[in-house]
């Protein structure tokens, strides 16, 4: 069974009051969702405001290629979309690890009487993984010669 990011954030520890932003995984996921949401809003802005203006330029006889129109008439829009897309790609590699394990370690460190280094914090056992449903592996033939 594949675990989705939302399932990782909705483990029992989080349900009892540990916020999703209490873990690095949750904070990175939140940043990624905010960047993606901003890109979606820019898409709506493009459909509502930008495309009608491009159509008006075309109706007015502007025969320049679309790329040229966008870069010359709307450089701010192109720059913001490019930077947000690059930021989304930059944040993606930081979305690793397990929110469940991070919450477990934070809870353990909070109740410890002494300072525990991150390397000494206990880790939850890794979950066993199985092939996804419908996965088929070709049979292996023995390499014995006759």
Order of alpha helices (4+ residues) and beta strands (2+ residues): alpha-alpha-alpha-alpha-alpha-alpha-alpha
